Amino acid sequence: MRKLLNRVWNDERGNVLVVMGATLPLFIGAAGLATDTIQWTLWKRQLQRAADSAAIAGVYERVQVKDDKDKVEAAVDKDLALNHHTGIPLSSGYPEVDLLADDGDQTLRVYVKLSVARPLSFSGMFMSDPPEIQAESIAASVPGTDDYCVISLEDTSTTGITGSGNAGVEMDCGMITNSTAANSAIAKGNVTMRASVIASVGGIQESDNWVVDKYDPYVSKMKDPYGDVNPDPNDMNCTAQKVVVQGGKNTTTTAAPVLNASFDFVNSKTSGGDPINCFSSIDVQPGDTINLPPGVYYVDGGNARVQGKLTGKDVTIVLTNSNTSTTAPIGTFDMNAGAEMTLSAPSSGDWAGLAIFQDRRAVNKNKLNPNKINGGSTGIIEGVLYFPNQGLAYNGNGTSSFICTRIVARRVEFSGNNSTGNTNKFEKDCAHMGIPTFEGGRLIRLVA
């Protein structure tokens, strides 16, 4: 280029100057257009990033408010205030926000369109109106790919999953909570919580106590896998004034009997000859043993307390109430220190996979976890422990084998001193026993 310019400079022929004069605007125009193109591309990229971020924020809001468009639009506006970096005000009528219908596995879709207009430094001299720069984005909730053995349904700012003390938990599956708290899942003290993933609708405080393949905060809310399962009072043989044949004697009772070591499964029938499956409470005293035949055992408004030994194959214990009132009392489950329980859930039928089921009418005890596996309890639980509106606490130095146990509870807490040689192990591959792992933790992603 320097040689060419030198030749032009030293050339004494006048026609060269004419040619150079004619082509000079082309050089200047090319440089101006190049500068405008770079600026336009930068604005376009910044605007697209703002649209993408706003669409994702819209889906997060829609997860909470469903089809309340005003609240979704407010979330989009708030995000744009933080992430719109072009320095150019949006054109009148923007952002455009639309709540789109579900498309296959893509749910809660949100569409955002942005537009800005500003004259370009060079080409603006030749244009009557500045060019519109536009960006469109669609985000949605899409299925996750992780497997979970522990689900916390807590959907407020209360912590959903807690590990403390010297508790030890080890699983080749994950844990997830619907808690919206900044610290929705906490591991503290000397606890060791090993899992494939710890996921949350809210934030997760990283710590050395979590030994996980990945942290996955701010995922979409996990659906209750048993939200459509409800006890039917018509299945409960515990109506008032029934005649109980027990120990060869006819006894009229106005209340369901207590299930304890003295209860006679063989000779206890209702007046219609049906086996009794409904009890005012379950009470296994220290030193006592109760072997449950296969079936569903309803606890009518009372508690289940295990201090001795309780066994059962193809068994579901249901904490409920035959009274259909929304305020009918629902009992709790307490496996006390020194207890031993070997329980496996049925692999088919309405209660498939469920080992212990608590009616969702149970009153939430705020941050308390009234259902407990305590102290030095031992045993094997194969099935789902389901406490949708109350917390479950595993306390102390027990040796319970959770290999094929699933926990679905409002809150889940592991504590105590069960890390030394007594680590609770969960495994995800229990389908051969009719016990699922729960896929989910829906993710919010850009889809267009």
C-alpha positions in Angstrom: 0.0 0.0 0.0 2.9 2.4 0.8 4.5 1.7 -2.5 1.2 2.4 -4.3 0.8 5.7 -2.5 4.4 6.7 -3.2 3.8 6.0 -6.9 0.7 8.1 -6.9 2.4 10.9 -5.0 5.3 11.0 -7.4 3.2 10.6 -10.6 3.0 13.9 -12.4 0.2 12.9 -14.7 -3.1 14.8 -14.0 -5.4 11.9 -14.7 -4.2 10.1 -11.6 -5.5 12.9 -9.4 -8.8 12.7 -11.2 -9.1 9.0 -10.6 -8.0 9.4 -6.9 -10.5 12.2 -6.4 -13.3 10.1 -7.9 -12.5 7.0 -5.7 -11.8 8.9 -2.5 -15.5 8.9 -1.5 -15.6 5.1 -2.0 -12.7 4.7 0.5 -14.4 7.0 3.0 -17.8 5.3 2.5 -16.3 1.9 3.0 -14.7 2.9 6.2 -17.9 4.6 7.4 -20.0 1.6 6.6 -17.6 -0.7 8.3 -17.8 1.4 11.4 -21.6 1.5 11.3 -21.7 -2.3 10.8 -19.6 -2.9 13.9 -21.7 -0.6 15.9 -25.0 -2.1 14.6 -23.7 -5.6 15.4 -22.8 -4.6 18.9 -26.2 -3.1 19.6 -27.9 -6.1 18.0 -25.9 -8.5 20.2 -26.6 -6.5 23.4 -30.3 -6.3 22.5 -30.5 -10.0 21.9 -28.9 -10.7 25.3 -31.4 -8.4 27.0 -34.3 -10.2 25.2 -33.0 -13.6 26.2 -32.5 -12.6 29.9 -36.0 -11.0 30.0 -37.7 -14.1 28.5 -36.0 -16.3 31.1 -37.0 -13.9 33.9 -40.5 -14.1 32.6 -40.7 -17.9 32.8 -39.3 -17.8 36.3 -42.2 -15.5 37.2 -44.7 -17.5 35.3 -43.7 -20.6 37.3 -45.0 -18.8 40.3 -48.0 -16.8 39.0 -49.1 -19.0 36.0 -51.0 -16.8 33.6 -51.0 -13.5 35.4 -49.6 -11.5 32.5 -49.3 -8.2 34.4 -46.9 -9.9 36.9 -44.9 -11.5 34.1 -44.6 -8.2 32.3 -43.4 -6.6 35.5 -40.7 -9.2 35.9 -39.6 -8.6 32.3 -39.4 -4.9 32.9 -37.4 -5.4 36.1 -34.9 -7.6 34.3 -34.6 -5.2 31.4 -33.8 -2.4 33.8 -30.8 -4.5 35.0 -29.7 -6.1 31.7 -30.5 -3.8 28.8 -27.0 -2.4 28.0 -27.4 -0.8 24.6 -27.8 2.7 26.1 -30.7 3.3 23.7 -34.2 3.6 25.0 -36.7 1.0 23.8 -39.0 2.1 21.0 -42.5 3.0 21.8 -44.7 -0.1 22.4 -41.8 -2.3 23.5 -41.2 -4.7 25.1 -43.8 -7.0 23.5 -44.5 -9.8 26.0 -46.8 -12.8 25.2 -47.6 -15.9 27.3 -47.5 -18.7 24.8 -49.4 -22.0 25.0 -47.4 -25.2 25.9 -45.7 -26.9 23.1 -45.0 -30.6 23.9 -42.5 -30.8 26.8 -42.0 -27.0 26.6 -44.4 -25.4 29.2 -45.0 -21.9 30.6 -43.4 -20.3 27.5 -42.8 -16.6 27.4 -42.1 -14.5 24.3 -40.3 -11.2 24.4 -39.6 -8.8 21.5 -37.4 -5.7 21.9 -36.8 -2.8 19.4 -34.5 0.2 19.5 -33.7 2.9 16.9 -30.7 5.3 16.7 -29.1 7.0 13.7 -25.7 5.5 12.7 -22.8 7.9 12.5 -22.2 7.6 8.7 -25.2 6.0 7.1 -27.5 8.2 9.1 -26.4 11.1 6.8 -28.2 9.3 4.0 -31.3 7.9 5.8 -34.4 9.9 6.7 -35.2 7.5 9.6 -32.9 5.6 11.9 -32.9 1.8 11.4 -34.9 -0.4 13.8 -32.8 -3.0 15.6 -35.0 -5.8 16.9 -34.5 -9.0 18.9 -36.9 -11.8 19.8 -36.6 -14.6 22.3 -38.7 -17.5 23.7 -37.9 -19.2 27.0 -39.7 -22.2 28.5 -39.7 -24.7 31.3 -38.3 -28.0 29.9 -37.8 -31.4 31.5 -34.7 -32.0 33.6 -32.6 -35.2 33.3 -31.6 -35.8 36.9 -32.9 -38.6 39.1 -34.0 -37.7 42.7 -34.4 -39.8 45.8 -35.3 -37.0 48.1 -37.9 -34.3 47.3 -38.7 -31.4 49.6 -42.0 -29.8 48.7 -41.4 -26.7 50.9 -42.4 -23.8 48.6 -41.8 -20.8 50.8 -38.7 -19.0 51.9 -38.1 -21.7 54.6 -35.1 -24.0 54.1 -36.3 -27.3 52.6 -33.3 -29.6 53.1 -31.0 -29.5 56.1 -28.0 -31.6 57.1 -26.4 -30.9 60.5 -24.3 -32.5 63.3 -22.4 -35.5 62.1 -25.1 -37.0 59.9 -23.9 -39.0 56.9 -25.9 -39.4 53.7 -24.7 -41.1 50.5 -26.7 -41.5 47.3 -26.2 -42.1 43.6 -29.3 -39.9 43.0 -30.1 -36.4 43.9 -32.0 -34.1 46.2 -34.3 -31.2 45.3 -36.3 -28.7 47.1 -39.0 -26.2 46.0 -37.9 -23.7 48.7 -37.4 -20.2 47.4 -35.0 -19.2 50.1 -31.5 -17.9 49.3 -30.2 -20.9 51.4 -32.9 -23.4 50.4 -30.7 -26.4 51.2 -28.1 -26.2 54.0 -25.3 -28.6 55.0 -23.5 -27.5 58.2 -21.5 -28.8 61.2 -19.6 -32.1 60.4 -22.3 -33.5 58.1 -21.4 -35.2 54.9 -24.1 -35.1 52.2 -23.1 -37.0 49.1 -25.4 -36.9 46.1 -25.3 -36.7 42.3 -27.0 -33.3 42.5 -28.5 -30.8 44.9 -31.1 -28.7 43.2 -33.4 -26.0 44.3 -36.0 -23.4 43.2 -34.1 -20.9 45.3 -30.4 -20.5 46.1 -27.9 -23.0 47.5 -25.1 -22.2 49.8 -22.0 -24.1 48.7 -19.9 -25.7 51.4 -17.5 -28.6 51.9 -20.3 -30.5 53.5 -21.9 -31.0 50.2 -20.1 -33.6 48.1 -22.1 -33.4 44.9 -21.4 -33.7 41.2 -23.2 -30.4 40.6 -25.1 -27.6 42.2 -28.3 -26.8 40.4 -30.0 -23.7 41.9 -33.0 -21.8 40.4 -34.6 -24.7 38.7 -38.4 -24.9 38.1 -40.7 -26.1 40.8 -40.9 -29.9 41.3 -44.3 -31.4 41.0 -45.6 -33.5 43.8 -45.4 -37.1 42.4 -48.3 -38.3 44.6 -50.4 -35.2 44.4 -53.4 -37.1 43.0 -53.3 -39.9 45.6 -55.9 -39.5 48.3 -57.3 -42.0 50.9 -60.9 -43.0 50.4 -62.9 -43.3 53.6 -65.0 -46.0 52.0 -61.9 -48.2 52.0 -61.5 -47.8 55.8 -63.2 -50.4 58.0 -63.5 -48.2 61.0 -67.1 -46.9 61.0 -68.8 -46.4 64.4 -70.8 -49.1 66.2 -69.2 -52.0 64.3 -69.1 -55.5 65.9 -65.6 -56.8 66.3 -65.0 -60.5 66.6 -61.8 -60.7 68.6 -60.4 -63.7 70.4 -63.7 -65.6 69.7 -65.9 -63.0 71.4 -68.2 -60.5 69.9 -67.4 -57.0 71.0 -69.3 -53.8 70.1 -67.0 -50.8 69.6 -67.6 -47.2 68.8 -64.0 -46.5 67.8 -61.3 -48.1 65.8 -59.0 -50.3 67.9 -55.4 -49.6 68.7 -52.9 -51.6 66.6 -50.6 -53.0 69.3 -49.0 -56.4 70.2 -52.3 -57.7 71.6 -54.3 -57.2 68.4 -55.4 -60.5 66.8 -55.3 -60.2 63.0 -56.7 -63.7 62.5 -59.8 -63.3 64.6 -60.6 -59.6 64.3 -63.3 -58.9 61.8 -66.0 -56.3 61.3 -69.7 -57.3 61.6 -69.6 -57.8 57.8 -66.7 -60.2 58.0 -64.1 -57.9 56.6 -60.6 -57.7 58.0 -60.1 -54.7 60.2 -57.7 -52.3 58.4 -58.4 -49.1 60.4 -57.0 -48.2 63.8 -57.1 -45.3 66.2 -53.3 -45.5 66.5 -50.3 -47.8 66.0 -48.4 -48.4 69.2 -45.4 -50.7 69.2 -44.0 -50.7 72.8 -40.4 -51.5 73.6 -39.9 -55.3 73.5 -43.1 -55.9 71.5 -43.2 -57.3 68.0 -45.9 -56.7 65.4 -45.8 -58.5 62.0 -48.2 -56.9 59.6 -49.8 -59.1 56.9 -49.8 -57.6 53.4 -52.3 -54.7 53.1 -53.1 -51.1 53.7 -53.3 -50.0 57.4 -55.2 -46.8 58.0 -54.6 -44.7 61.2 -57.8 -42.8 61.9 -56.7 -39.4 63.3 -54.0 -40.9 65.6 -50.3 -41.4 65.6 -48.0 -44.2 64.7 -45.3 -44.8 67.2 -42.7 -47.6 66.9 -40.5 -48.3 69.9 -40.3 -52.1 69.5 -40.2 -54.2 66.3 -42.5 -53.7 63.3 -42.3 -55.8 60.1 -44.4 -56.0 57.0 -44.1 -56.9 53.3 -46.4 -55.3 50.7 -47.6 -52.9 53.4 -48.6 -49.2 53.3 -49.3 -47.3 56.6 -51.7 -44.4 55.9 -52.0 -41.6 58.4 -55.4 -40.1 57.7 -58.9 -39.5 59.1 -62.3 -41.0 58.2 -63.8 -37.6 58.9 -63.8 -35.7 55.5 -63.5 -32.3 57.2 -60.6 -30.2 55.9 -59.6 -29.6 59.5 -59.8 -33.2 60.7 -56.7 -34.1 62.8 -54.0 -36.1 61.1 -51.4 -38.1 63.1 -47.6 -38.2 62.9 -45.1 -41.0 62.6 -42.4 -41.6 65.2 -39.8 -44.3 65.0 -38.1 -44.0 68.4 -34.7 -44.8 69.8 -34.1 -48.6 70.0 -36.9 -49.4 67.5 -36.5 -51.8 64.6 -38.6 -51.7 61.5 -38.5 -53.7 58.3 -41.1 -52.5 55.9 -41.6 -52.8 52.2 -44.3 -51.1 50.1 -46.5 -52.9 47.6 -45.2 -53.0 44.0 -48.7 -52.6 42.4 -52.1 -51.2 43.0 -53.2 -47.7 44.2 -50.5 -47.6 46.9 -47.7 -48.9 44.8 -44.3 -47.7 46.1 -45.7 -46.0 49.2 -44.5 -47.3 52.5 -45.8 -44.5 54.8 -48.4 -42.0 53.6 -49.5 -38.9 55.5 -52.7 -37.2 54.5 -51.9 -33.7 53.1 -54.5 -32.3 55.6 -51.8 -32.6 58.2 -51.1 -29.1 59.7 -47.8 -27.6 58.7 -45.7 -27.0 61.9 -43.8 -24.2 60.3 -40.1 -25.0 60.7 -40.7 -28.0 62.9 -40.4 -31.6 61.6 -42.8 -33.6 63.7 -42.3 -36.9 61.9 -39.1 -38.6 63.1 -36.8 -41.6 62.8 -34.9 -41.2 66.0 -31.9 -42.3 68.0 -30.5 -45.8 67.6 -33.4 -47.1 65.4 -32.5 -49.8 62.9 -34.2 -51.4 60.0 -34.9 -51.5 56.3 -37.5 -49.3 54.6 -38.2 -50.1 51.0 -40.6 -47.5 49.6 -41.6 -43.9 49.7 -42.0 -41.9 53.0 -44.6 -39.3 52.1 -45.2 -36.3 54.3 -46.4 -33.6 51.9 -47.3 -30.9 54.4 -45.0 -31.7 57.3 -41.3 -32.3 57.8 -39.5 -35.5 58.3 -36.4 -35.6 60.6 -33.8 -38.4 60.7 -32.1 -37.9 64.0 -29.2 -39.6 65.8 -26.9 -42.6 65.1 -29.3 -45.0 63.6 -28.4 -47.7 61.1 -31.5 -47.6 59.0 -30.9 -48.8 55.4 -32.3 -46.3 53.0 -31.1 -48.2 49.9 -34.5 -48.3 48.3 -36.1 -45.6 50.3 -37.5 -42.4 48.8 -38.4 -39.3 50.8 -41.1 -36.9 49.6 -41.8 -34.4 52.5 -42.4 -30.7 53.0 -39.0 -30.5 54.7 -36.2 -33.1 55.2 -33.6 -32.9 57.9 -30.7 -35.2 58.6 -28.9 -34.8 61.9 -27.1 -36.6 64.7 -24.1 -38.8 64.7 -24.7 -41.4 62.1 -21.7 -40.7 59.9 -19.2 -43.1 61.4 -19.9 -46.5 59.9 -23.6 -45.8 59.7 -23.9 -43.7 56.6 -27.4 -43.9 55.1 -27.2 -45.0 51.5 -29.7 -44.4 48.8 -29.7 -46.1 45.4 -31.7 -45.0 42.4 -32.0 -48.4 40.8 -34.9 -49.9 42.6 -37.4 -50.2 39.8 -37.3 -54.0 40.2 -39.1 -53.4 43.5 -41.7 -51.1 42.1 -40.0 -48.1 43.7 -39.4 -45.2 41.3 -36.8 -42.5 41.2 -38.3 -39.1 40.4 -37.1 -37.4 37.3 -37.5 -33.7 37.1 -36.3 -30.5 38.4 -37.6 -28.8 35.3 -35.2 -26.4 33.9 -35.8 -23.0 32.4 -34.1 -22.6 29.0 -34.1 -20.6 25.9 -36.0 -22.5 23.2 -36.1 -20.0 20.3 
